[in-house]
Amino acid sequence: MSRILKLLAVLPLLAACALGDAGEATPAAPVTLLPPPEMTFRGSCDNTRDLELWLQITTRLASEFLQVMNDAAGRSKGEIREALSTMAALRDSTHQAVTPDCAVDSEILLGDAMNRAITAFQEYVNGARTDLGNTVAETNDQIEQVIAIQNELTLRLDTQLQQALATVTPG
């Protein structure tokens, strides 16, 4: 009987300890990402197909990356954690695009902007940074420069296509 009384005296203490732990969440594992694949520089912008393919891929990826990054910037760390995998996938796809000679500088600038943004967001989520600082503004500026170069290359592509049509179509 004395055991039962002792057990009854200890039970409220055990229950209080268990309830006190209920509000503390287990910390999330740090976000770790694989490094991006190597960039592939091959082909000539004189070959219309090389330039066209690179532009089709990278213009979409640059815009999508900006959208995901800008949306993530105003979100909680948990939501940024999810966006990071999307940002990394977009960056990896950009790195895998075969880049012709006239687009090398643009590809390097785009890859650098994406890498720096991903690193900053990853450090923020993992607690190595207290905020994102100027990362979002700087990345937007850098990718806007890339988009301007892509627009110039699109004009070049249009000219090449018009010249190709002019040589095929009888005057």
Secondary structure, 3 states (H helix, E strand, C coil): CHHHHHHHHHHHHHHHHHHHHCCCCCCCCCCCCCCCCCCEECCCCCCHHHHHHHHHHHHHHHHHHHHHHHHHHCCCHHHHHHHHHHHHHHHHHHHHCEECHHHHHHHHHHHHHHHHHHHHHHHHHCCCCCCCCCHHHHHHHHHHHHHHHHHHHHHHHHHHHHHHHHHHCCC
